């Protein structure tokens, strides 16, 4: 339930960010490491926000996998300890 609420909050924030970004239609030059591009501000905002969300989800997933592995290991050790008694 907590995950669903978090996902809904994220989706609402993304929709809000895209709505704000769509009002910014000026074209600006963007210099990044290997090239330069002319992008609309709304596109730049959307790309930056999307990359931030994806990176956040990947970090959260990595943390979740680590916790699940630790939980599985702890359950196995507990089961082994209970068998010995």
PyMOL commands that set and color helices and strands:
alter all, ss='L'
color gray80, all
select helices_A, chain A and resi 2-22+41-84
alter helices_A, ss='H'
color red, helices_A
select strands_A, chain A and resi 27-32+35-40
alter strands_A, ss='S'
color yellow, strands_A
deselect
rebuild
show_as cartoon
